[in-house]
């Protein structure tokens, strides 16, 4: 009788009832006094052992005859005591362990599935890993963009940027959506014997890129001896001097250092200066050279051109701009866009207080900056101390210009130039984002910096530093930008 009942008992502690071990009745039999200490029951549902109130536990009496030897009934019997682990019963403990293992397996399975779904095959020399304490590796980088046609008549486009101090480019041969981009670590080609980067590019350096036309040879309207070259300009981290790299490869696979700037003419530039560049080539009336624009110590916008690498002219003052002004420099048709057969002018864009202005070079073929500022946009205010960023591109035989401003709050404003009507300024932008959803004044991803090439593309570095997005635009609808691809960097 007793042996059958002990399998259903759980012996509890004595903490609730002084000096007394108690047990809870099993097999769903009703308890006569719920809430009172529970004791051992026999087959007739009577307590085998009861505690007479007022007596100490060693005075407890057996129910039934006095000859009933309770101790003898326990001989050779083991009371099933509950074991505890971490404050829980064995059964509850192992249930928790099982649940935890199942959850861990689900997490691991999800992580593996995510890796398989979004594989990353970039080696460390191609795409550096992001510092987990910071944003993505692109954070703080500036952008520069370029399009060209190589010797095989393949149209290419590239965007230049900086990752963890190294200079990179990504390029594609596709003009369709979801284009595939290949990456090149330019700095890897300039490593010292000790393994350090020899370029000394300043962290967050402004970038500017320009190219000679292709092909350059007999019959070309520019210097027939001039070979194809793409030139990348940046600031070093030693004295903020402008440096350049160049590539003569049609796919930009090999890079070389250009000659140093004339240190007498340009010893260094302020750290707040930005940078712009353009290839200035035309049938006549041009210098057929690479030209750059930057800011001097007095915040004036200055320009310098070079016919041969390393032989840049003494800088010429163009106009006065706000300190840390963004700059854009583009080719432009003569006579303010009216003479499309005589593409001999340049236009530089800069920020002056809260306006975006432009000044034209070689107006009337006099070979000089005309000094007259034209307002392109208004009310481009700083946001949290961030000066608006400017990008510009010419279209329709260089007769039209699209200028874009990105303010610190992420809004994009556009202005369109027509020779007959001049500037249609401060137009709100619209975006068709990845997946087809539309947004006004800004894309659905916040942009940190922007650049434009010469073939109707706007590029933006995503604010979290993980990707660059590509948008297209059309001269027929210059204020609408359509997502084309994303260059994933992590």
NORPEBEL-V730869 format. One record per pair of residues at least 6 apart in sequence whose C-alpha atoms are under 6 Angstrom apart, sorted by the first residue. I is the first residue (numbers start at 1). J is the second residue. Records with the same first field share a line. If there is no record, write none. Layout:
# NORPEBEL-V730869
I=J, J
This chain:
# NORPEBEL-V730869
8=26
10=23
11=23, 81
12=22
14=20, 21
22=38, 39
23=38, 39
24=38
40=47, 48
41=47, 48
42=48
48=63
49=62
51=60
83=89, 90
84=90
126=185
130=136, 137
135=464, 465
136=464, 465, 466
137=163, 164, 465
138=163, 465
139=465
140=204
141=162, 204
142=206
143=160, 161, 451
144=159, 160, 207, 208, 451
145=158, 159, 451, 452, 453
146=157, 158, 453
147=156, 157, 453
148=155, 156
149=155, 156
150=250
155=173
156=172, 173
157=171, 172
158=170, 171
159=169, 170
160=168, 169
161=168
162=168
165=203
166=187
167=186, 187
168=184, 185, 186
169=183, 184
170=181, 182, 183
171=181, 182
172=181
177=484, 485
178=485
179=485
190=198
191=197, 198
192=198
200=236, 237
201=236, 237
202=235, 236, 237
205=235
206=274, 275
207=233, 234
208=232, 233, 276, 277
209=231, 232, 277
210=230, 231, 277, 278, 279
211=229, 230, 279
212=228, 229, 279
214=228
216=224, 226, 227
217=224
218=224
221=283
222=283
228=248
229=247, 248
230=246, 247
231=245, 246
232=244, 245
233=243, 244
234=242, 243
235=241, 242, 243
240=268, 269
241=268
244=258
245=256, 257, 258
246=255, 256
247=254, 255
258=309
259=309, 310
260=310
261=310
265=314
269=296
270=297
272=324
273=295, 324
274=294, 326
275=293, 294
276=292, 293, 327, 328, 329
277=291, 292, 329
278=291, 330
279=290
280=288, 289, 290
281=288
285=344
286=344
289=306, 307
290=305, 306
291=304, 305
292=303, 304
293=302, 303
294=301, 302
295=301, 302
299=323
300=319, 320, 321
301=318, 319, 320
302=315, 316, 317, 318
303=315, 316
304=313, 315
305=312, 313
306=312
321=351, 352
322=351, 352, 353
325=350, 351
326=350, 389, 390
327=349, 350
328=348, 349, 391
329=347, 348
330=346, 347
331=345, 346
332=343, 345, 346, 398
333=339, 340, 343, 345, 398, 399
334=342, 343, 344, 345
337=399, 419
338=419
340=397
345=361, 362
346=360, 361
347=359, 360
348=358, 359
349=357, 358
350=356, 357
354=379, 380, 381
355=377, 378, 379, 380
356=376, 377
357=373, 374, 375, 376
358=373, 374
359=372, 373
360=369
361=368, 369
362=368, 369
376=425
377=425, 426
383=408
386=408
388=406, 407
389=405, 406
390=404, 405
391=403, 404, 451, 452
392=402, 403
393=401, 402, 454
394=400, 401
395=401
400=417, 418
401=416, 417
402=415, 416
403=414, 415
404=413, 414
405=412, 413
406=412
410=446
411=441, 442
412=441, 442
413=426, 427, 428, 429
414=426, 427
415=424, 425, 426, 427
416=423, 424
417=423
428=441
429=441, 479, 480
430=439, 440, 441, 480
431=438, 439, 443, 480, 481, 482
432=438, 482, 483
433=483
434=483
446=462, 463
447=460, 461, 462, 463
448=461, 462, 463
449=460, 461
450=459, 460
451=459
452=458
456=472, 473
457=471, 472
458=470, 471
459=469, 470
460=468, 469
461=468
462=468
466=489, 490
467=487, 488, 489
468=486, 487
469=486
470=484, 485
471=481, 482, 483, 484
472=481, 482
473=481
